[in-house]
Amino acid sequence: MGLFRGSFTFMLGMGCGVYVAQNYNVPNVKKLFNTYVFLAKHIEETYRKPKKDSDD
């Protein structure tokens, strides 16, 4: 019974996801993620402490 219940839940979720993606303006998650990663890298490079020169 567990296999049937799990597959039914998966199919129901997939069907709802397809319906929402077709009928509503859903943002592109991959593009949004890449934008945030680029922004984080830019901020990290801007505010990074300068490297210390070790002349030992």
mmCIF file as Biopython writes it, N, C-alpha, C and O atoms, coordinates in Angstrom:
data_model
#
loop_
_atom_site.group_PDB
_atom_site.id
_atom_site.type_symbol
_atom_site.label_atom_id
_atom_site.label_alt_id
_atom_site.label_comp_id
_atom_site.label_asym_id
_atom_site.label_entity_id
_atom_site.label_seq_id
_atom_site.pdbx_PDB_ins_code
_atom_site.Cartn_x
_atom_site.Cartn_y
_atom_site.Cartn_z
_atom_site.occupancy
_atom_site.B_iso_or_equiv
_atom_site.auth_seq_id
_atom_site.auth_asym_id
_atom_site.pdbx_PDB_model_num
ATOM 1   N N  . MET A ? 1  ? 0.809  -1.190 0.000   1.0 0.0 1  A 1 
ATOM 2   C CA . MET A ? 1  ? 0.000  0.000  0.000   1.0 0.0 1  A 1 
ATOM 3   C C  . MET A ? 1  ? 0.862  1.268  0.000   1.0 0.0 1  A 1 
ATOM 4   O O  . MET A ? 1  ? 0.432  2.298  -0.519  1.0 0.0 1  A 1 
ATOM 5   N N  . GLY A ? 2  ? 2.067  1.212  0.570   1.0 0.0 2  A 1 
ATOM 6   C CA . GLY A ? 2  ? 2.928  2.385  0.657   1.0 0.0 2  A 1 
ATOM 7   C C  . GLY A ? 2  ? 3.387  2.886  -0.704  1.0 0.0 2  A 1 
ATOM 8   O O  . GLY A ? 2  ? 3.490  4.092  -0.929  1.0 0.0 2  A 1 
ATOM 9   N N  . LEU A ? 3  ? 3.660  1.954  -1.606  1.0 0.0 3  A 1 
ATOM 10  C CA . LEU A ? 3  ? 4.098  2.337  -2.951  1.0 0.0 3  A 1 
ATOM 11  C C  . LEU A ? 3  ? 2.982  3.068  -3.695  1.0 0.0 3  A 1 
ATOM 12  O O  . LEU A ? 3  ? 3.231  4.066  -4.372  1.0 0.0 3  A 1 
ATOM 13  N N  . PHE A ? 4  ? 1.755  2.568  -3.567  1.0 0.0 4  A 1 
ATOM 14  C CA . PHE A ? 4  ? 0.626  3.218  -4.239  1.0 0.0 4  A 1 
ATOM 15  C C  . PHE A ? 4  ? 0.379  4.609  -3.671  1.0 0.0 4  A 1 
ATOM 16  O O  . PHE A ? 4  ? 0.143  5.550  -4.428  1.0 0.0 4  A 1 
ATOM 17  N N  . ARG A ? 5  ? 0.431  4.754  -2.349  1.0 0.0 5  A 1 
ATOM 18  C CA . ARG A ? 5  ? 0.186  6.052  -1.716  1.0 0.0 5  A 1 
ATOM 19  C C  . ARG A ? 5  ? 1.285  7.050  -2.099  1.0 0.0 5  A 1 
ATOM 20  O O  . ARG A ? 5  ? 0.997  8.214  -2.376  1.0 0.0 5  A 1 
ATOM 21  N N  . GLY A ? 6  ? 2.533  6.599  -2.115  1.0 0.0 6  A 1 
ATOM 22  C CA . GLY A ? 6  ? 3.641  7.489  -2.482  1.0 0.0 6  A 1 
ATOM 23  C C  . GLY A ? 6  ? 3.577  7.937  -3.930  1.0 0.0 6  A 1 
ATOM 24  O O  . GLY A ? 6  ? 3.814  9.104  -4.241  1.0 0.0 6  A 1 
ATOM 25  N N  . SER A ? 7  ? 3.253  6.996  -4.815  1.0 0.0 7  A 1 
ATOM 26  C CA . SER A ? 7  ? 3.173  7.366  -6.230  1.0 0.0 7  A 1 
ATOM 27  C C  . SER A ? 7  ? 1.967  8.259  -6.494  1.0 0.0 7  A 1 
ATOM 28  O O  . SER A ? 7  ? 2.027  9.141  -7.350  1.0 0.0 7  A 1 
ATOM 29  N N  . PHE A ? 8  ? 0.871  8.038  -5.765  1.0 0.0 8  A 1 
ATOM 30  C CA . PHE A ? 8  ? -0.308 8.888  -5.929  1.0 0.0 8  A 1 
ATOM 31  C C  . PHE A ? 8  ? 0.008  10.317 -5.503  1.0 0.0 8  A 1 
ATOM 32  O O  . PHE A ? 8  ? -0.383 11.266 -6.182  1.0 0.0 8  A 1 
ATOM 33  N N  . THR A ? 9  ? 0.713  10.478 -4.387  1.0 0.0 9  A 1 
ATOM 34  C CA . THR A ? 9  ? 1.094  11.809 -3.909  1.0 0.0 9  A 1 
ATOM 35  C C  . THR A ? 9  ? 2.016  12.497 -4.920  1.0 0.0 9  A 1 
ATOM 36  O O  . THR A ? 9  ? 1.866  13.686 -5.200  1.0 0.0 9  A 1 
ATOM 37  N N  . PHE A ? 10 ? 2.960  11.742 -5.457  1.0 0.0 10 A 1 
ATOM 38  C CA . PHE A ? 10 ? 3.885  12.294 -6.451  1.0 0.0 10 A 1 
ATOM 39  C C  . PHE A ? 10 ? 3.132  12.748 -7.702  1.0 0.0 10 A 1 
ATOM 40  O O  . PHE A ? 10 ? 3.374  13.844 -8.208  1.0 0.0 10 A 1 
ATOM 41  N N  . MET A ? 11 ? 2.227  11.913 -8.198  1.0 0.0 11 A 1 
ATOM 42  C CA . MET A ? 11 ? 1.474  12.255 -9.402  1.0 0.0 11 A 1 
ATOM 43  C C  . MET A ? 11 ? 0.555  13.455 -9.167  1.0 0.0 11 A 1 
ATOM 44  O O  . MET A ? 11 ? 0.410  14.302 -10.049 1.0 0.0 11 A 1 
ATOM 45  N N  . LEU A ? 12 ? -0.058 13.534 -8.003  1.0 0.0 12 A 1 
ATOM 46  C CA . LEU A ? 12 ? -0.912 14.670 -7.670  1.0 0.0 12 A 1 
ATOM 47  C C  . LEU A ? 12 ? -0.089 15.960 -7.614  1.0 0.0 12 A 1 
ATOM 48  O O  . LEU A ? 12 ? -0.513 16.991 -8.136  1.0 0.0 12 A 1 
ATOM 49  N N  . GLY A ? 13 ? 1.067  15.902 -6.994  1.0 0.0 13 A 1 
ATOM 50  C CA . GLY A ? 13 ? 1.937  17.071 -6.928  1.0 0.0 13 A 1 
ATOM 51  C C  . GLY A ? 13 ? 2.439  17.492 -8.296  1.0 0.0 13 A 1 
ATOM 52  O O  . GLY A ? 13 ? 2.507  18.682 -8.604  1.0 0.0 13 A 1 
ATOM 53  N N  . MET A ? 14 ? 2.789  16.518 -9.110  1.0 0.0 14 A 1 
ATOM 54  C CA . MET A ? 14 ? 3.256  16.828 -10.456 1.0 0.0 14 A 1 
ATOM 55  C C  . MET A ? 14 ? 2.137  17.456 -11.289 1.0 0.0 14 A 1 
ATOM 56  O O  . MET A ? 14 ? 2.371  18.413 -12.026 1.0 0.0 14 A 1 
ATOM 57  N N  . GLY A ? 15 ? 0.948  16.927 -11.172 1.0 0.0 15 A 1 
ATOM 58  C CA . GLY A ? 15 ? -0.188 17.490 -11.910 1.0 0.0 15 A 1 
ATOM 59  C C  . GLY A ? 15 ? -0.491 18.917 -11.478 1.0 0.0 15 A 1 
ATOM 60  O O  . GLY A ? 15 ? -0.752 19.778 -12.319 1.0 0.0 15 A 1 
ATOM 61  N N  . CYS A ? 16 ? -0.459 19.173 -10.179 1.0 0.0 16 A 1 
ATOM 62  C CA . CYS A ? 16 ? -0.680 20.543 -9.688  1.0 0.0 16 A 1 
ATOM 63  C C  . CYS A ? 16 ? 0.423  21.480 -10.157 1.0 0.0 16 A 1 
ATOM 64  O O  . CYS A ? 16 ? 0.156  22.628 -10.513 1.0 0.0 16 A 1 
ATOM 65  N N  . GLY A ? 17 ? 1.662  20.995 -10.157 1.0 0.0 17 A 1 
ATOM 66  C CA . GLY A ? 17 ? 2.787  21.816 -10.620 1.0 0.0 17 A 1 
ATOM 67  C C  . GLY A ? 17 ? 2.674  22.183 -12.082 1.0 0.0 17 A 1 
ATOM 68  O O  . GLY A ? 17 ? 2.954  23.320 -12.464 1.0 0.0 17 A 1 
ATOM 69  N N  . VAL A ? 18 ? 2.270  21.239 -12.896 1.0 0.0 18 A 1 
ATOM 70  C CA . VAL A ? 18 ? 2.093  21.503 -14.329 1.0 0.0 18 A 1 
ATOM 71  C C  . VAL A ? 18 ? 0.980  22.510 -14.545 1.0 0.0 18 A 1 
ATOM 72  O O  . VAL A ? 18 ? 1.120  23.424 -15.358 1.0 0.0 18 A 1 
ATOM 73  N N  . TYR A ? 19 ? -0.125 22.355 -13.827 1.0 0.0 19 A 1 
ATOM 74  C CA . TYR A ? 19 ? -1.247 23.289 -13.947 1.0 0.0 19 A 1 
ATOM 75  C C  . TYR A ? 19 ? -0.824 24.708 -13.573 1.0 0.0 19 A 1 
ATOM 76  O O  . TYR A ? 19 ? -1.134 25.661 -14.288 1.0 0.0 19 A 1 
ATOM 77  N N  . VAL A ? 20 ? -0.114 24.844 -12.451 1.0 0.0 20 A 1 
ATOM 78  C CA . VAL A ? 20 ? 0.319  26.169 -11.989 1.0 0.0 20 A 1 
ATOM 79  C C  . VAL A ? 20 ? 1.303  26.784 -12.982 1.0 0.0 20 A 1 
ATOM 80  O O  . VAL A ? 20 ? 1.214  27.975 -13.281 1.0 0.0 20 A 1 
ATOM 81  N N  . ALA A ? 21 ? 2.238  25.986 -13.496 1.0 0.0 21 A 1 
ATOM 82  C CA . ALA A ? 21 ? 3.239  26.503 -14.430 1.0 0.0 21 A 1 
ATOM 83  C C  . ALA A ? 21 ? 2.606  26.979 -15.732 1.0 0.0 21 A 1 
ATOM 84  O O  . ALA A ? 21 ? 3.095  27.926 -16.347 1.0 0.0 21 A 1 
ATOM 85  N N  . GLN A ? 22 ? 1.525  26.334 -16.155 1.0 0.0 22 A 1 
ATOM 86  C CA . GLN A ? 22 ? 0.890  26.721 -17.408 1.0 0.0 22 A 1 
ATOM 87  C C  . GLN A ? 22 ? -0.040 27.914 -17.262 1.0 0.0 22 A 1 
ATOM 88  O O  . GLN A ? 22 ? -0.203 28.684 -18.209 1.0 0.0 22 A 1 
ATOM 89  N N  . ASN A ? 23 ? -0.652 28.081 -16.100 1.0 0.0 23 A 1 
ATOM 90  C CA . ASN A ? 23 ? -1.704 29.079 -15.955 1.0 0.0 23 A 1 
ATOM 91  C C  . ASN A ? 23 ? -1.313 30.317 -15.149 1.0 0.0 23 A 1 
ATOM 92  O O  . ASN A ? 23 ? -2.078 31.280 -15.099 1.0 0.0 23 A 1 
ATOM 93  N N  . TYR A ? 24 ? -0.159 30.310 -14.529 1.0 0.0 24 A 1 
ATOM 94  C CA . TYR A ? 24 ? 0.257  31.456 -13.726 1.0 0.0 24 A 1 
ATOM 95  C C  . TYR A ? 24 ? 1.666  31.866 -14.121 1.0 0.0 24 A 1 
ATOM 96  O O  . TYR A ? 24 ? 2.415  31.085 -14.707 1.0 0.0 24 A 1 
ATOM 97  N N  . ASN A ? 25 ? 2.015  33.106 -13.790 1.0 0.0 25 A 1 
ATOM 98  C CA . ASN A ? 25 ? 3.337  33.636 -14.118 1.0 0.0 25 A 1 
ATOM 99  C C  . ASN A ? 25 ? 4.316  33.213 -13.025 1.0 0.0 25 A 1 
ATOM 100 O O  . ASN A ? 25 ? 4.487  33.922 -12.033 1.0 0.0 25 A 1 
ATOM 101 N N  . VAL A ? 26 ? 4.956  32.064 -13.205 1.0 0.0 26 A 1 
ATOM 102 C CA . VAL A ? 26 ? 5.888  31.510 -12.229 1.0 0.0 26 A 1 
ATOM 103 C C  . VAL A ? 26 ? 7.294  31.962 -12.618 1.0 0.0 26 A 1 
ATOM 104 O O  . VAL A ? 26 ? 7.683  31.802 -13.775 1.0 0.0 26 A 1 
ATOM 105 N N  . PRO A ? 27 ? 8.069  32.523 -11.683 1.0 0.0 27 A 1 
ATOM 106 C CA . PRO A ? 27 ? 9.418  32.981 -12.025 1.0 0.0 27 A 1 
ATOM 107 C C  . PRO A ? 27 ? 10.350 31.811 -12.319 1.0 0.0 27 A 1 
ATOM 108 O O  . PRO A ? 27 ? 10.157 30.705 -11.813 1.0 0.0 27 A 1 
ATOM 109 N N  . ASN A ? 28 ? 11.355 32.068 -13.137 1.0 0.0 28 A 1 
ATOM 110 C CA . ASN A ? 28 ? 12.356 31.065 -13.459 1.0 0.0 28 A 1 
ATOM 111 C C  . ASN A ? 28 ? 13.320 30.969 -12.269 1.0 0.0 28 A 1 
ATOM 112 O O  . ASN A ? 28 ? 14.106 31.886 -12.029 1.0 0.0 28 A 1 
ATOM 113 N N  . VAL A ? 29 ? 13.258 29.872 -11.538 1.0 0.0 29 A 1 
ATOM 114 C CA . VAL A ? 29 ? 14.024 29.722 -10.306 1.0 0.0 29 A 1 
ATOM 115 C C  . VAL A ? 29 ? 15.525 29.664 -10.596 1.0 0.0 29 A 1 
ATOM 116 O O  . VAL A ? 29 ? 16.320 30.223 -9.840  1.0 0.0 29 A 1 
ATOM 117 N N  . LYS A ? 30 ? 15.918 29.003 -11.669 1.0 0.0 30 A 1 
ATOM 118 C CA . LYS A ? 30 ? 17.340 28.890 -12.002 1.0 0.0 30 A 1 
ATOM 119 C C  . LYS A ? 30 ? 17.942 30.267 -12.298 1.0 0.0 30 A 1 
ATOM 120 O O  . LYS A ? 30 ? 19.051 30.570 -11.856 1.0 0.0 30 A 1 
ATOM 121 N N  . LYS A ? 31 ? 17.217 31.092 -13.040 1.0 0.0 31 A 1 
ATOM 122 C CA . LYS A ? 31 ? 17.695 32.431 -13.359 1.0 0.0 31 A 1 
ATOM 123 C C  . LYS A ? 31 ? 17.766 33.285 -12.091 1.0 0.0 31 A 1 
ATOM 124 O O  . LYS A ? 31 ? 18.720 34.040 -11.902 1.0 0.0 31 A 1 
ATOM 125 N N  . LEU A ? 32 ? 16.768 33.167 -11.235 1.0 0.0 32 A 1 
ATOM 126 C CA . LEU A ? 32 ? 16.743 33.903 -9.977  1.0 0.0 32 A 1 
ATOM 127 C C  . LEU A ? 32 ? 17.915 33.493 -9.088  1.0 0.0 32 A 1 
ATOM 128 O O  . LEU A ? 32 ? 18.563 34.350 -8.487  1.0 0.0 32 A 1 
ATOM 129 N N  . PHE A ? 33 ? 18.190 32.200 -9.000  1.0 0.0 33 A 1 
ATOM 130 C CA . PHE A ? 33 ? 19.299 31.685 -8.198  1.0 0.0 33 A 1 
ATOM 131 C C  . PHE A ? 33 ? 20.632 32.201 -8.729  1.0 0.0 33 A 1 
ATOM 132 O O  . PHE A ? 33 ? 21.482 32.628 -7.948  1.0 0.0 33 A 1 
ATOM 133 N N  . ASN A ? 34 ? 20.828 32.167 -10.052 1.0 0.0 34 A 1 
ATOM 134 C CA . ASN A ? 34 ? 22.081 32.647 -10.637 1.0 0.0 34 A 1 
ATOM 135 C C  . ASN A ? 34 ? 22.274 34.138 -10.381 1.0 0.0 34 A 1 
ATOM 136 O O  . ASN A ? 34 ? 23.402 34.587 -10.177 1.0 0.0 34 A 1 
ATOM 137 N N  . THR A ? 35 ? 21.194 34.906 -10.389 1.0 0.0 35 A 1 
ATOM 138 C CA . THR A ? 35 ? 21.284 36.333 -10.096 1.0 0.0 35 A 1 
ATOM 139 C C  . THR A ? 35 ? 21.747 36.558 -8.665  1.0 0.0 35 A 1 
ATOM 140 O O  . THR A ? 35 ? 22.606 37.405 -8.420  1.0 0.0 35 A 1 
ATOM 141 N N  . TYR A ? 36 ? 21.189 35.809 -7.714  1.0 0.0 36 A 1 
ATOM 142 C CA . TYR A ? 36 ? 21.594 35.953 -6.311  1.0 0.0 36 A 1 
ATOM 143 C C  . TYR A ? 36 ? 23.032 35.506 -6.083  1.0 0.0 36 A 1 
ATOM 144 O O  . TYR A ? 36 ? 23.740 36.115 -5.281  1.0 0.0 36 A 1 
ATOM 145 N N  . VAL A ? 37 ? 23.478 34.461 -6.768  1.0 0.0 37 A 1 
ATOM 146 C CA . VAL A ? 37 ? 24.868 34.014 -6.636  1.0 0.0 37 A 1 
ATOM 147 C C  . VAL A ? 37 ? 25.808 35.086 -7.178  1.0 0.0 37 A 1 
ATOM 148 O O  . VAL A ? 37 ? 26.830 35.378 -6.556  1.0 0.0 37 A 1 
ATOM 149 N N  . PHE A ? 38 ? 25.483 35.672 -8.316  1.0 0.0 38 A 1 
ATOM 150 C CA . PHE A ? 38 ? 26.318 36.736 -8.884  1.0 0.0 38 A 1 
ATOM 151 C C  . PHE A ? 38 ? 26.380 37.929 -7.936  1.0 0.0 38 A 1 
ATOM 152 O O  . PHE A ? 38 ? 27.449 38.505 -7.730  1.0 0.0 38 A 1 
ATOM 153 N N  . LEU A ? 39 ? 25.244 38.299 -7.362  1.0 0.0 39 A 1 
ATOM 154 C CA . LEU A ? 39 ? 25.197 39.416 -6.429  1.0 0.0 39 A 1 
ATOM 155 C C  . LEU A ? 39 ? 26.039 39.132 -5.187  1.0 0.0 39 A 1 
ATOM 156 O O  . LEU A ? 39 ? 26.758 40.011 -4.713  1.0 0.0 39 A 1 
ATOM 157 N N  . ALA A ? 40 ? 25.956 37.919 -4.662  1.0 0.0 40 A 1 
ATOM 158 C CA . ALA A ? 40 ? 26.733 37.544 -3.477  1.0 0.0 40 A 1 
ATOM 159 C C  . ALA A ? 40 ? 28.230 37.578 -3.780  1.0 0.0 40 A 1 
ATOM 160 O O  . ALA A ? 40 ? 29.013 38.047 -2.954  1.0 0.0 40 A 1 
ATOM 161 N N  . LYS A ? 41 ? 28.637 37.091 -4.948  1.0 0.0 41 A 1 
ATOM 162 C CA . LYS A ? 41 ? 30.053 37.127 -5.322  1.0 0.0 41 A 1 
ATOM 163 C C  . LYS A ? 41 ? 30.536 38.566 -5.458  1.0 0.0 41 A 1 
ATOM 164 O O  . LYS A ? 41 ? 31.644 38.892 -5.033  1.0 0.0 41 A 1 
ATOM 165 N N  . HIS A ? 42 ? 29.719 39.419 -6.042  1.0 0.0 42 A 1 
ATOM 166 C CA . HIS A ? 42 ? 30.093 40.821 -6.212  1.0 0.0 42 A 1 
ATOM 167 C C  . HIS A ? 42 ? 30.270 41.505 -4.855  1.0 0.0 42 A 1 
ATOM 168 O O  . HIS A ? 42 ? 31.242 42.232 -4.648  1.0 0.0 42 A 1 
ATOM 169 N N  . ILE A ? 43 ? 29.346 41.277 -3.945  1.0 0.0 43 A 1 
ATOM 170 C CA . ILE A ? 43 ? 29.433 41.875 -2.607  1.0 0.0 43 A 1 
ATOM 171 C C  . ILE A ? 43 ? 30.650 41.338 -1.861  1.0 0.0 43 A 1 
ATOM 172 O O  . ILE A ? 43 ? 31.348 42.098 -1.189  1.0 0.0 43 A 1 
ATOM 173 N N  . GLU A ? 44 ? 30.913 40.033 -1.972  1.0 0.0 44 A 1 
ATOM 174 C CA . GLU A ? 44 ? 32.053 39.433 -1.288  1.0 0.0 44 A 1 
ATOM 175 C C  . GLU A ? 44 ? 33.366 40.005 -1.806  1.0 0.0 44 A 1 
ATOM 176 O O  . GLU A ? 44 ? 34.269 40.286 -1.018  1.0 0.0 44 A 1 
ATOM 177 N N  . GLU A ? 45 ? 33.486 40.182 -3.124  1.0 0.0 45 A 1 
ATOM 178 C CA . GLU A ? 45 ? 34.713 40.736 -3.693  1.0 0.0 45 A 1 
ATOM 179 C C  . GLU A ? 45 ? 34.864 42.213 -3.344  1.0 0.0 45 A 1 
ATOM 180 O O  . GLU A ? 45 ? 35.988 42.686 -3.179  1.0 0.0 45 A 1 
ATOM 181 N N  . THR A ? 46 ? 33.780 42.939 -3.228  1.0 0.0 46 A 1 
ATOM 182 C CA . THR A ? 46 ? 33.834 44.364 -2.922  1.0 0.0 46 A 1 
ATOM 183 C C  . THR A ? 46 ? 34.282 44.612 -1.488  1.0 0.0 46 A 1 
ATOM 184 O O  . THR A ? 46 ? 35.080 45.516 -1.238  1.0 0.0 46 A 1 
ATOM 185 N N  . TYR A ? 47 ? 33.783 43.828 -0.549  1.0 0.0 47 A 1 
ATOM 186 C CA . TYR A ? 47 ? 34.050 44.075 0.865   1.0 0.0 47 A 1 
ATOM 187 C C  . TYR A ? 47 ? 35.082 43.137 1.466   1.0 0.0 47 A 1 
ATOM 188 O O  . TYR A ? 47 ? 35.186 43.055 2.690   1.0 0.0 47 A 1 
ATOM 189 N N  . ARG A ? 48 ? 35.844 42.431 0.654   1.0 0.0 48 A 1 
ATOM 190 C CA . ARG A ? 48 ? 36.872 41.507 1.135   1.0 0.0 48 A 1 
ATOM 191 C C  . ARG A ? 48 ? 38.033 42.292 1.750   1.0 0.0 48 A 1 
ATOM 192 O O  . ARG A ? 48 ? 38.418 43.344 1.240   1.0 0.0 48 A 1 
ATOM 193 N N  . LYS A ? 49 ? 38.585 41.772 2.848   1.0 0.0 49 A 1 
ATOM 194 C CA . LYS A ? 49 ? 39.756 42.387 3.439   1.0 0.0 49 A 1 
ATOM 195 C C  . LYS A ? 49 ? 40.946 42.188 2.517   1.0 0.0 49 A 1 
ATOM 196 O O  . LYS A ? 49 ? 41.066 41.142 1.879   1.0 0.0 49 A 1 
ATOM 197 N N  . PRO A ? 50 ? 41.831 43.183 2.438   1.0 0.0 50 A 1 
ATOM 198 C CA . PRO A ? 50 ? 43.013 42.994 1.586   1.0 0.0 50 A 1 
ATOM 199 C C  . PRO A ? 50 ? 43.934 41.937 2.179   1.0 0.0 50 A 1 
ATOM 200 O O  . PRO A ? 50 ? 44.001 41.773 3.397   1.0 0.0 50 A 1 
ATOM 201 N N  . LYS A ? 51 ? 44.642 41.222 1.312   1.0 0.0 51 A 1 
ATOM 202 C CA . LYS A ? 51 ? 45.556 40.191 1.772   1.0 0.0 51 A 1 
ATOM 203 C C  . LYS A ? 51 ? 46.777 40.830 2.419   1.0 0.0 51 A 1 
ATOM 204 O O  . LYS A ? 51 ? 47.258 41.868 1.966   1.0 0.0 51 A 1 
ATOM 205 N N  . LYS A ? 52 ? 47.278 40.201 3.486   1.0 0.0 52 A 1 
ATOM 206 C CA . LYS A ? 52 ? 48.475 40.687 4.152   1.0 0.0 52 A 1 
ATOM 207 C C  . LYS A ? 52 ? 49.701 40.080 3.484   1.0 0.0 52 A 1 
ATOM 208 O O  . LYS A ? 52 ? 49.726 38.888 3.179   1.0 0.0 52 A 1 
ATOM 209 N N  . ASP A ? 53 ? 50.719 40.909 3.259   1.0 0.0 53 A 1 
ATOM 210 C CA . ASP A ? 53 ? 51.972 40.401 2.723   1.0 0.0 53 A 1 
ATOM 211 C C  . ASP A ? 53 ? 52.815 39.906 3.874   1.0 0.0 53 A 1 
ATOM 212 O O  . ASP A ? 53 ? 53.124 40.672 4.786   1.0 0.0 53 A 1 
ATOM 213 N N  . SER A ? 54 ? 53.196 38.635 3.851   1.0 0.0 54 A 1 
ATOM 214 C CA . SER A ? 54 ? 54.038 38.093 4.918   1.0 0.0 54 A 1 
ATOM 215 C C  . SER A ? 54 ? 55.460 37.982 4.391   1.0 0.0 54 A 1 
ATOM 216 O O  . SER A ? 54 ? 55.756 37.157 3.526   1.0 0.0 54 A 1 
ATOM 217 N N  . ASP A ? 55 ? 56.320 38.814 4.918   1.0 0.0 55 A 1 
ATOM 218 C CA . ASP A ? 55 ? 57.738 38.837 4.531   1.0 0.0 55 A 1 
ATOM 219 C C  . ASP A ? 55 ? 58.570 38.205 5.619   1.0 0.0 55 A 1 
ATOM 220 O O  . ASP A ? 55 ? 59.387 38.879 6.246   1.0 0.0 55 A 1 
ATOM 221 N N  . ASP A ? 56 ? 58.373 36.896 5.861   1.0 0.0 56 A 1 
ATOM 222 C CA . ASP A ? 56 ? 59.124 36.201 6.911   1.0 0.0 56 A 1 
ATOM 223 C C  . ASP A ? 56 ? 60.390 35.617 6.394   1.0 0.0 56 A 1 
ATOM 224 O O  . ASP A ? 56 ? 61.139 34.999 7.151   1.0 0.0 56 A 1 
#
